[in-house]
Amino acid sequence: MLRGVDTAAFVVSLATRLRSAGASVGMTAIEDAGRALVLAPPLSRSHLYWTTRTTLIRRHDDLAVFDRVFAAVFDDAVLPVTPPARRSASGTNQAVPSSPETSGSETDSGLPWATLPPVVAEAEDSESPLQIPHRLPSHLAERATQPFEQLSENDLRQLGAWLENTIAQWPTRRSRRVSPRPDGRQITLRHTMIRARRTAWEPVELVRVKPRTKPRRVVMLCDVSGSMQAPSVAYLHLMRALVLRTDAEAFAFATSLTRLTNVLKQGSVTDAWSRAETTVTDRFGGTRITANLQALLGSHHGGLLRGAVVLLASDGWDSDPAQQMSAVMARLRRRAHRVIWINPRAEATGFEPKVATMAAALPHCHALLPAGSFASLARVLTEIPQISSRGSHGSRAGSARP
């Protein structure tokens, strides 16, 4: 369409006309318009209109000015005419006449993308043919805020997949390996001498290294006793999301401790659940939190807790004495990097951890987070990096309150 036309001169001339008419067109907009016309040469007047409008106009108030200038420039030009539906300053959809015969007619074709709607008092009083629908919550977002007891198996499967995509960032820790970095504090002699070969063995350029970072391990222990029958199913989805997306270890416990890391790594959710149900033989029975924590700390898996973020998912009901819980939680806190207790009952209004076991464990936790819905579980994943980055000061029982 603009074959043989100097693109830079064309854009500058059009921008000058727009400025003379009162539109605000900056140098960046002129550069963007020139690049757009070079990368995507317009094939029609409609294409030229939208390319120049989206690159040159940055304010909604300048749309009417652009329409007038564009019409004044191209109305008498011998160009293919495919007029787009354009919105005037008053907010109504109008069409540019394509020929004298169709001059003054209006079309109902919509805009190729959503622009600012007209400001009205109420939706019923709007006379604009362009209707902006309300952004109602989707089925998934609505189900995410409901208690676990009200969710079906299909909802649990969909929200479990949503949790996997929620893990955007994760806390890291310093590893023993190093990598060349300009901002490193340590100078590596070997790589510096290798670079010195280029400069007659004069160490002109010093190669600095910095320790690498790796994702911090997370160990999640989920209570699958009778009092946790509904939340434990949802927590298994959280454990699967952590195992698939991070360096995580998963354990389930009721009266005994069962490792589920390899089970939850199955390709499909259905296979993972079927194998988990077969592996965990004490589901929906009694609860022995203290005994299972002692078993984990004393087993060969106890080394996994060193420097890890420990997620303990339980409502706090335990048949073991509270004094033993305090001792084992103190030992767990010394070994782990952070200890986070997630409780499905913490979302209830007026909740206070008055259960003897919960009260004994709380001073040794870095945080107590509510987890009574999938939305709460997503917030838990968001809180973990923040809790992990905090210092050890001020992270006693005062910060562990919900």
C-alpha positions in Angstrom: 0.0 0.0 0.0 2.9 2.4 0.8 5.2 1.0 -1.8 7.8 3.6 -2.8 6.9 5.9 0.1 9.5 7.0 2.6 8.2 5.4 5.8 10.1 7.8 8.1 9.0 10.9 6.3 5.4 9.6 6.2 5.3 8.9 10.0 6.9 12.3 10.9 4.5 14.1 8.6 1.5 12.4 10.2 2.8 13.0 13.7 3.3 16.7 12.8 -0.3 17.0 11.7 -1.5 15.3 14.9 0.5 17.7 17.0 -0.9 20.6 15.2 -4.4 19.4 15.8 -3.7 19.1 19.6 -2.8 15.4 20.0 0.2 14.4 22.2 2.6 12.4 20.1 6.1 11.7 21.5 9.3 10.7 19.9 9.0 7.1 21.2 5.6 6.8 19.5 7.0 8.0 16.2 9.8 5.5 16.4 7.3 2.7 17.3 5.1 3.6 14.3 8.0 3.6 11.9 9.1 0.2 13.1 5.6 -1.2 12.9 5.1 -0.1 9.4 8.4 -1.6 8.3 7.8 -5.0 10.1 4.2 -5.3 9.0 3.6 -3.2 5.8 -0.1 -2.2 5.6 -2.1 -4.0 3.0 -5.2 -1.9 3.4 -6.5 1.4 4.7 -7.9 -0.4 7.7 -4.5 -2.0 8.5 -2.8 1.4 8.2 -5.4 3.0 10.4 -4.9 0.5 13.3 -1.1 0.4 13.0 -0.7 4.1 13.2 -3.4 4.6 15.9 -2.0 2.0 18.3 1.5 3.3 18.0 1.0 7.0 17.8 -1.9 7.6 20.2 -1.4 7.0 23.9 -4.3 8.9 25.4 -8.0 8.2 25.1 -8.8 11.9 24.6 -6.7 12.0 21.4 -8.7 9.4 19.6 -11.2 11.9 18.1 -8.3 14.1 17.0 -6.6 11.1 15.3 -9.8 10.2 13.4 -10.2 13.7 12.1 -6.6 14.0 10.9 -6.6 10.5 9.4 -9.8 11.2 7.5 -8.5 14.6 6.3 -5.3 12.9 5.0 -6.7 9.8 3.3 -10.3 10.7 2.3 -9.1 12.0 -1.1 -6.3 9.4 -1.5 -6.6 6.5 -4.0 -6.3 3.7 -1.4 -8.3 0.5 -0.8 -11.0 1.4 1.7 -12.0 -1.0 4.4 -13.1 1.3 7.2 -12.9 -0.1 10.7 -15.5 0.6 13.4 -14.1 3.5 15.4 -15.2 5.0 18.6 -15.7 8.7 18.8 -15.0 10.9 21.8 -18.6 10.5 23.0 -18.2 6.8 23.3 -20.4 5.6 20.5 -19.3 3.3 17.7 -19.2 5.0 14.3 -17.9 3.9 11.0 -15.8 5.9 8.6 -17.7 6.2 5.2 -16.1 4.1 2.6 -17.5 5.9 -0.4 -19.9 8.8 -1.1 -22.8 6.4 -1.5 -22.2 5.0 2.0 -21.4 8.3 3.6 -23.3 8.9 6.8 -24.2 5.2 7.4 -23.3 3.4 10.6 -22.2 -0.1 11.2 -22.4 -2.3 14.2 -19.0 -4.0 13.8 -17.1 -4.1 17.1 -13.6 -3.0 17.9 -10.8 -5.5 17.4 -9.9 -5.2 21.1 -11.5 -3.8 24.2 -11.1 -0.1 24.8 -12.3 2.1 27.6 -16.1 1.9 28.0 -18.2 5.0 28.3 -18.6 6.2 31.9 -22.2 5.8 32.9 -24.1 5.9 36.2 -25.7 2.5 35.8 -25.6 -0.2 33.1 -29.3 0.3 32.4 -28.8 3.9 31.4 -26.1 3.2 28.8 -27.1 3.8 25.2 -23.8 2.5 23.8 -24.1 -0.6 21.6 -20.8 -1.9 23.0 -21.6 -3.8 26.3 -18.9 -4.6 28.8 -19.8 -7.8 30.7 -19.1 -8.1 34.4 -16.1 -10.1 35.4 -17.8 -12.8 37.4 -15.6 -15.4 39.2 -15.0 -18.5 37.3 -16.1 -22.0 38.5 -12.6 -22.7 39.6 -12.1 -19.5 41.6 -15.5 -20.0 43.3 -14.7 -23.6 44.3 -11.3 -22.6 45.6 -12.8 -20.6 48.5 -15.2 -23.3 49.6 -14.5 -25.8 52.3 -13.0 -29.2 51.4 -16.1 -31.0 52.4 -18.2 -29.3 49.6 -15.8 -30.3 46.7 -16.3 -33.2 44.4 -13.6 -35.4 43.0 -13.5 -33.5 39.8 -13.1 -30.2 41.7 -10.3 -31.6 43.7 -8.5 -32.8 40.6 -8.8 -29.4 38.8 -7.8 -27.4 41.9 -4.9 -29.8 42.4 -3.6 -29.0 38.9 -4.1 -25.3 39.7 -1.9 -25.6 42.8 0.9 -27.0 40.6 0.9 -23.8 38.6 0.7 -21.6 41.7 4.2 -22.4 42.7 5.9 -19.5 40.9 8.9 -18.9 43.2 10.5 -20.9 45.9 13.1 -20.1 48.6 16.7 -20.9 47.7 19.8 -21.7 49.7 23.5 -21.4 49.2 25.2 -24.4 47.7 28.8 -25.5 47.9 29.3 -25.0 44.1 30.4 -21.7 42.7 30.0 -20.1 39.3 31.8 -17.1 37.6 30.0 -13.9 38.5 31.2 -10.3 38.0 29.8 -9.4 41.4 31.6 -12.3 43.2 33.8 -11.6 46.2 36.2 -14.5 45.7 38.8 -14.7 43.0 39.4 -18.1 41.3 43.1 -18.5 40.5 42.6 -21.2 37.9 40.3 -19.3 35.7 42.3 -16.1 36.1 45.4 -17.8 34.9 43.5 -19.3 31.9 42.4 -15.8 31.0 46.0 -14.6 31.4 47.1 -16.7 28.4 45.5 -14.0 26.2 47.6 -11.2 27.7 51.1 -12.8 27.9 50.4 -14.3 31.3 49.6 -10.9 32.8 46.5 -11.3 35.0 44.7 -8.3 33.5 41.2 -9.7 34.1 40.4 -11.2 37.5 37.7 -13.9 37.4 35.4 -13.7 40.4 33.1 -16.5 41.5 30.0 -16.6 43.6 28.3 -19.5 45.3 25.4 -21.0 43.4 21.9 -21.1 44.9 19.6 -24.1 44.7 15.9 -24.5 45.7 15.5 -25.3 49.4 14.1 -28.7 50.2 10.6 -28.9 51.6 9.4 -31.8 53.8 5.6 -32.0 54.2 4.0 -34.2 56.8 0.3 -34.7 56.4 -2.1 -36.0 59.1 -4.5 -38.6 57.6 -6.3 -39.5 60.8 -10.1 -39.6 61.2 -10.4 -35.9 62.2 -8.5 -34.9 59.0 -10.6 -37.0 56.6 -11.7 -34.2 54.3 -8.6 -31.9 54.5 -6.2 -34.8 54.0 -7.4 -35.5 50.5 -6.8 -31.8 49.5 -3.4 -31.9 51.3 -2.4 -34.8 49.2 -2.9 -32.6 46.1 -0.6 -30.0 47.8 2.0 -32.7 48.5 1.8 -33.9 44.8 2.3 -30.3 43.6 5.3 -29.8 45.8 6.8 -33.1 44.8 6.4 -32.4 41.1 7.5 -28.7 41.2 10.2 -28.5 43.9 12.7 -30.6 45.8 10.2 -32.0 48.2 9.7 -35.1 50.4 6.1 -36.2 51.4 5.1 -38.2 54.4 1.7 -39.2 55.6 1.0 -40.3 59.2 -1.8 -41.4 61.5 -0.6 -44.1 63.9 2.5 -44.8 61.7 4.6 -42.9 59.3 4.5 -43.6 55.5 6.8 -42.0 52.8 4.8 -41.0 49.7 7.4 -39.2 47.6 7.8 -41.8 45.0 4.1 -42.7 45.0 3.0 -39.1 44.3 5.4 -38.8 41.4 3.2 -41.1 39.3 2.3 -39.8 35.8 -1.4 -39.4 36.4 -3.4 -38.2 39.5 -5.6 -41.3 39.4 -2.6 -43.7 39.6 -1.0 -41.6 42.3 -4.2 -41.7 44.5 -4.7 -45.4 44.0 -1.2 -46.2 45.0 -1.3 -43.8 47.9 -4.5 -45.4 49.3 -2.8 -48.8 49.0 0.4 -47.6 50.6 -1.1 -45.8 53.6 -2.7 -48.6 55.6 -3.8 -46.5 58.7 -5.9 -43.9 57.0 -8.7 -42.3 59.1 -7.6 -44.0 62.3 -6.0 -42.6 65.4 -3.3 -39.8 65.6 0.2 -40.0 67.1 2.0 -36.9 65.9 4.8 -37.0 68.5 5.6 -40.6 67.9 5.7 -40.1 64.2 8.0 -37.1 64.4 10.3 -39.0 66.7 10.3 -41.8 64.2 11.2 -39.5 61.3 14.0 -37.7 63.3 15.5 -41.1 64.2 15.2 -42.8 60.8 17.6 -42.5 57.8 15.2 -40.0 56.4 16.0 -37.6 59.3 18.8 -36.0 57.3 16.2 -34.7 54.8 15.0 -32.3 57.5 18.4 -30.6 57.9 18.0 -27.0 56.4 14.6 -27.8 55.0 11.3 -26.0 55.2 9.0 -28.4 57.2 5.2 -28.2 56.6 3.2 -30.0 59.2 -0.4 -30.3 58.2 -2.6 -31.3 61.1 -5.5 -30.1 63.3 -3.3 -30.7 66.4 -5.3 -33.5 68.0 -2.8 -36.1 69.4 -3.0 -39.0 71.7 0.6 -38.6 72.9 1.5 -36.4 76.0 1.9 -32.7 75.3 5.3 -32.6 77.1 6.7 -35.0 74.6 5.4 -32.9 71.8 7.3 -29.8 73.1 10.5 -31.8 73.2 10.3 -33.3 69.7 9.2 -29.9 68.2 12.2 -28.3 69.8 14.5 -30.9 68.2 12.7 -30.5 64.9 13.2 -26.7 65.0 16.9 -27.0 65.6 17.3 -29.3 62.6 15.0 -27.6 60.1 15.4 -24.2 58.5 11.7 -23.2 59.0 8.8 -25.1 60.7 5.4 -24.1 59.4 2.2 -25.6 60.8 -0.9 -25.4 58.6 -4.2 -26.1 60.4 -7.6 -26.5 58.6 -9.4 -25.2 61.7 -7.4 -22.0 61.9 -9.8 -20.3 59.4 -12.7 -20.4 61.8 -13.7 -17.2 63.4 -12.3 -16.8 66.9 -9.9 -19.7 66.5 -7.3 -20.1 69.3 -4.8 -23.0 69.6 -6.0 -24.2 73.0 -5.5 -27.9 72.3 -2.7 -29.1 74.6 -0.7 -30.6 71.7 -1.1 -27.5 69.5 -0.3 -25.1 72.3 2.9 -27.1 73.2 4.0 -27.1 69.5 3.2 -23.5 68.7 6.3 -21.9 70.4 8.6 -24.0 68.3 6.9 -23.1 65.0 7.9 -20.1 62.8 4.3 -19.7 61.6 0.8 -21.1 62.0 -1.2 -20.7 58.7 -4.9 -21.4 58.1 -5.5 -24.0 55.4 -9.2 -24.7 55.2 -9.6 -24.2 51.4 -7.6 -24.4 48.2 -7.3 -20.6 48.2 -5.7 -20.8 51.6 -3.3 -23.5 50.3 -2.3 -21.1 47.5 -1.6 -18.4 50.1 0.5 -20.9 52.0 2.7 -21.4 48.9 3.0 -17.6 48.7 3.9 -17.2 52.3 6.6 -19.9 52.4 9.2 -17.8 50.5 8.5 -14.8 52.7 8.8 -16.8 55.9 11.9 -18.5 54.7 13.6 -15.1 54.0 12.9 -13.7 57.5 15.7 -13.7 60.1 15.6 -15.9 63.1 14.9 -13.0 65.4 11.3 -12.4 66.2 10.1 -15.7 64.8 9.0 -17.2 68.1 5.5 -17.9 69.2 4.4 -14.3 68.6 4.8 -14.6 64.8 3.2 -18.0 64.8 -0.2 -16.7 65.5 -2.7 -17.0 62.6 
